[in-house]
Amino acid sequence: MLSHKRIKTKGKISFSKFLTEFQPGDSVAVDIELAEPFSYNKKIHGKTGKVIEKRGSAYEVEIKDINKPKTYLLRPIHLKRIKE
């Protein structure tokens, strides 16, 4: 897990990452962007899940934690699309 960014990328945000669109059913991985606030525990960094729906500018993502599915509201800057 990242604890800090490199000097040249510190504070910078990729607009393409910020404007990424996901469809319900897409598989995504949680990739925390350190330049933006993240309201959840950092232990979900790297976990994979499915997009359920879009809510405003965020996405509702279902992630399995041990055996229970949990839902999180995450902005697209913290998500990365993965292929199945």
PEBEL-V200709 format. One record per residue. RES is the residue in one small letter. PSI is psi in radians with two decimals (none if undefined). Layout:
res:RES psi:PSI
res:RES psi:PSI
This chain:
res:m psi:2.48
res:l psi:2.40
res:s psi:-0.35
res:h psi:2.85
res:k psi:2.85
res:r psi:2.74
res:i psi:-0.79
res:k psi:-0.36
res:t psi:0.05
res:k psi:2.20
res:g psi:-0.09
res:k psi:2.49
res:i psi:2.34
res:s psi:2.15
res:f psi:-0.58
res:s psi:-0.60
res:k psi:-0.61
res:f psi:-0.58
res:l psi:0.20
res:t psi:2.38
res:e psi:2.44
res:f psi:2.63
res:q psi:2.65
res:p psi:2.31
res:g psi:-0.21
res:d psi:2.51
res:s psi:2.30
res:v psi:2.74
res:a psi:2.54
res:v psi:2.07
res:d psi:1.69
res:i psi:2.22
res:e psi:2.02
res:l psi:-0.30
res:a psi:-0.21
res:e psi:2.60
res:p psi:2.48
res:f psi:2.05
res:s psi:-0.12
res:y psi:2.96
res:n psi:2.50
res:k psi:-0.01
res:k psi:-0.22
res:i psi:0.00
res:h psi:2.20
res:g psi:-0.17
res:k psi:2.66
res:t psi:2.70
res:g psi:-3.01
res:k psi:2.49
res:v psi:2.22
res:i psi:-0.91
res:e psi:2.95
res:k psi:2.35
res:r psi:1.79
res:g psi:-2.13
res:s psi:0.00
res:a psi:2.95
res:y psi:2.46
res:e psi:2.07
res:v psi:2.30
res:e psi:2.09
res:i psi:2.35
res:k psi:2.16
res:d psi:1.86
res:i psi:-1.71
res:n psi:-0.11
res:k psi:2.28
res:p psi:2.31
res:k psi:2.57
res:t psi:2.43
res:y psi:2.56
res:l psi:1.95
res:l psi:2.47
res:r psi:2.70
res:p psi:-0.32
res:i psi:-0.38
res:h psi:0.08
res:l psi:2.64
res:k psi:2.23
res:r psi:2.40
res:i psi:2.69
res:k psi:2.50
res:e psi:none
